[in-house]
Amino acid sequence: MSASSVVLLKKTEVAPAYEWYVDLNEFLESQSDVPGAHNRFQGIVGSSRALRAVFDQVRIVAPTDSTVLIEGETGTGKEVVANAIHENSNRRSRPFIKLNCAAIPLGLLESELFGHEKGAFTGAVMQKLGRFEAANGGTLFLDEVGDIPLELQAKLLRVLQEQEFERLGSTHTRRVDVRVVAATNHNLAARVAEKQFRMDLYYRLNVFPISLPPLRLRPDDVTALVAHFVNKFSARMSKRISKISRDALEAMKQHPWPGNVRELQNVLERAVILTQGDVLQIPALPSHMPIRRDEMTLAEAEREHILHALEESDWVVGGRTGAAARLGVKRTTLVGKIRKSGLSREMAHGAI
């Protein structure tokens, strides 16, 4: 049995009256004695075999300047791993710049990447540095790199190979020293076969691939994640929650978690809000079964449809692959409907 799945029970002189719960504080304390439970990668929680393989890959590639491609489902912690690579590299004292390529409208993405000169296009009232210049000497994290349009991929390939580019509206070639860490939840090889992604760019990005395991394949890490997040949220809300029932913990280990660690984090934050006392009260876990449309009102059906589109787009509203495009409505229209429906989600990046 792995150390992360060990259940620590309160010791008592008489018959074990508290066997029904796990003491999360004792669990956290116990991790100091578990080989491999602690690592230098801030934010990465767990010690399962699958996660230790990721640690090993990060340790190997971090000191180099090689391009890294992080692959994994939504919510598996790709940004956290990218940050760990940067913090364990020789560039740690230089900038770590992030860009979600799926969240930027097509017309602005080139400017965001490479910058523009004053007057380069309508609305360009002043000069702007792009993310490559901002990351000079450091690391640029390109999240959802598979959503970069084909017409921009050639320019990205050039800066990866030559470390040079031109701002929009300029003929002056600028040189940078940037390490690129990219991430995607797409199968880029399949997109290459579909001619939606350049083969040469794919191979240039795929120098050192790291595949992140979904949470359902590392249930031994659930206890550590629960303890981590409950401790974090309890401190933030000035609560003293230190226990969870064994049945609730086992249910969380068995849950498929299609949203991975991000979904677990959100469930635990809601649980801490609802808990009165020191035993964590877990709300009913979603069954992830489709809701019958004939049992819903029109407003409920629309709300559910919007929620599904938001989850499918990782809560990105605008852009070519955002929820608005999926639903065939304007971004402003969708924002209004989201507010009216009371839908919300905190875009927090926590542990993996």
Summary of the structure (lengths in Angstrom):
residues: 352
radius of gyration: 22.8
end to end distance: 21.1
largest distance: 81.2
contacts: 1050
relative contact order: 0.15
helix: 45%
strand: 11%
